Amino acid sequence: MGVENAIRIGKALDKFTLAWYEDMIPWQLVDQWKMLKNRVDTPVCTGKIYIVKKVSNLW
């Protein structure tokens, strides 16, 4: 989708007072997540894929 589209969509959705946005852009793009976080009012989250990869050897 790209960070600019994620920001545009995020701003449009801000009026609905959602709890958070999840996985709007790939989790690896940390700089883009910072941009998104700074440009929308709703909290953003990601990382479950990273967590699964880090702890998958525990099972």
C-alpha positions as CSV (number, residue, x, y, z in Angstrom):
1,M,0.0,0.0,0.0
2,G,2.8,2.4,0.8
3,V,3.2,4.8,3.7
4,E,1.5,7.8,2.0
5,N,-1.6,5.7,1.2
6,A,-1.6,4.4,4.8
7,I,-1.4,7.9,6.1
8,R,-4.3,9.0,3.9
9,I,-6.4,6.1,4.9
10,G,-5.5,6.5,8.5
11,K,-6.5,10.1,8.6
12,A,-9.8,9.3,6.9
13,L,-10.4,6.6,9.6
14,D,-9.4,8.8,12.6
15,K,-12.9,10.2,12.8
16,F,-14.2,6.8,13.8
17,T,-12.2,6.6,17.0
18,L,-10.8,3.2,16.5
19,A,-8.7,1.5,19.1
20,W,-5.8,1.1,16.7
21,Y,-4.6,0.4,13.2
22,E,-2.8,-2.9,12.6
23,D,-0.4,-3.9,9.9
24,M,-1.1,-1.1,7.5
25,I,2.4,-1.4,6.0
26,P,5.0,-4.2,6.3
27,W,6.4,-4.5,9.8
28,Q,10.0,-4.3,8.5
29,L,9.7,-0.7,7.4
30,V,10.4,0.9,10.8
31,D,11.0,4.4,9.4
32,Q,7.7,4.3,7.6
33,W,5.9,3.2,10.8
34,K,7.4,6.2,12.6
35,M,6.0,8.5,9.8
36,L,2.6,6.8,10.0
37,K,2.5,7.1,13.8
38,N,3.4,10.8,13.7
39,R,0.8,11.7,11.1
40,V,-2.4,10.0,12.4
41,D,-4.3,10.3,15.7
42,T,-5.2,6.6,16.1
43,P,-2.5,4.3,17.7
44,V,-0.7,2.0,15.2
45,C,0.6,-1.5,15.9
46,T,2.5,-4.3,14.2
47,G,5.1,-6.8,15.1
48,K,3.3,-10.1,15.7
49,I,5.2,-11.7,12.7
50,Y,8.5,-10.6,14.2
51,I,7.5,-11.9,17.6
52,V,6.5,-15.3,16.2
53,K,9.8,-15.6,14.3
54,K,11.8,-14.7,17.4
55,V,10.0,-17.2,19.7
56,S,9.0,-19.9,17.3
57,N,11.9,-22.1,18.4
58,L,10.4,-22.3,21.9
59,W,7.6,-24.7,20.8
